């Protein structure tokens, strides 16, 4: 099942206070970038982020989910309605993410 453009717009709205948020469509889903680094994506209308130390600290009970079969587990952002939390999460993760190749 592909993600909807409506859900993408919803997530982008929550992330709008952060300059440098971009996305790229990929096979019916959307990869989310912050300042050029991949932070996660939207898969089947779920916002999943990479399980960095900061993300695990801020969401210790977050469900681990597969974005697609054969992929590495990611963390489900359940508190997506809380834009302040989501922006803080992305900012906290930034330094731990690998540099753009």
C-alpha positions as CSV (number, residue, x, y, z in Angstrom):
1,X,0.0,0.0,0.0
2,X,1.4,3.4,-1.0
3,X,1.4,6.5,1.2
4,X,-1.0,9.3,0.4
5,X,0.0,12.8,-0.5
6,X,-2.4,14.0,2.2
7,X,-0.4,12.2,4.9
8,X,2.8,13.6,3.5
9,X,1.4,17.1,3.7
10,X,0.3,16.5,7.3
11,X,3.8,15.4,8.3
12,X,5.5,18.2,6.4
13,X,3.1,20.7,8.1
14,X,4.3,19.4,11.5
15,X,7.9,19.7,10.4
16,X,7.4,23.2,8.8
17,X,9.2,25.1,11.7
18,X,12.4,23.3,10.7
19,X,14.3,24.9,7.8
20,X,15.9,22.3,5.6
21,X,13.2,19.7,5.5
22,X,12.8,18.1,2.1
23,X,11.4,14.9,0.7
24,X,11.7,12.6,-2.3
25,X,9.1,10.2,-3.6
26,X,10.4,6.6,-3.8
27,X,8.2,3.8,-5.1
28,X,4.9,5.1,-3.7
29,X,6.5,6.2,-0.4
30,X,8.4,9.3,0.7
31,X,12.0,9.7,2.1
32,X,12.3,12.6,4.5
33,X,15.5,14.6,4.7
34,X,16.7,17.2,7.2
35,X,19.6,19.4,6.0
36,X,20.4,16.8,3.4
37,X,20.5,13.8,5.7
38,X,17.9,11.0,5.7
39,X,16.0,11.0,9.0
40,X,13.3,8.6,8.0
41,X,10.3,8.4,5.8
42,X,6.6,7.9,5.3
43,X,5.7,4.3,4.6
44,X,2.1,3.1,4.4
45,X,1.0,6.4,6.0
46,X,3.3,5.9,9.0
47,X,6.1,8.3,9.9
48,X,9.1,6.2,10.7
49,X,12.5,7.4,11.8
50,X,16.0,5.9,12.1
51,X,16.7,4.3,15.5
52,X,19.4,6.7,16.5
53,X,20.5,7.0,20.2
54,X,18.6,10.3,20.5
55,X,15.4,8.9,19.0
56,X,15.6,5.9,21.3
57,X,16.1,8.2,24.3
58,X,13.2,10.4,23.3
59,X,10.9,7.5,22.4
60,X,12.0,4.6,24.5
61,X,8.7,2.7,24.0
62,X,8.2,3.4,20.3
63,X,7.2,0.4,18.3
64,X,9.9,-0.9,15.9
65,X,8.4,-1.4,12.5
66,X,9.6,-2.4,9.1
67,X,9.1,0.2,6.4
68,X,9.0,-2.6,3.8
69,X,9.9,-6.2,3.6
70,X,13.7,-6.8,3.9
71,X,14.4,-3.4,5.4
72,X,16.0,-2.5,8.7
73,X,13.6,-1.7,11.6
74,X,12.7,1.9,12.2
75,X,10.9,3.7,15.0
76,X,7.2,4.6,14.6
77,X,6.6,8.2,15.6
78,X,3.3,7.9,17.5
79,X,3.1,11.4,18.8
80,X,3.0,12.9,15.3
81,X,0.3,15.4,16.3
82,X,2.8,17.1,18.6
83,X,4.8,19.3,16.1
84,X,7.1,20.6,18.8
85,X,8.1,17.1,19.9
86,X,8.6,15.9,16.3
87,X,10.7,18.9,15.4
88,X,12.8,18.4,18.6
89,X,13.2,14.7,17.7
90,X,14.5,15.5,14.2
91,X,16.9,18.2,15.5
92,X,18.2,15.8,18.2
93,X,18.8,13.1,15.6
94,X,20.7,15.2,13.1
95,X,24.3,14.9,14.4
96,X,24.0,11.1,14.7
97,X,22.9,10.6,11.1
98,X,25.5,9.7,8.5
99,X,26.5,12.5,6.1
100,X,25.0,12.6,2.6
101,X,26.9,10.4,0.2
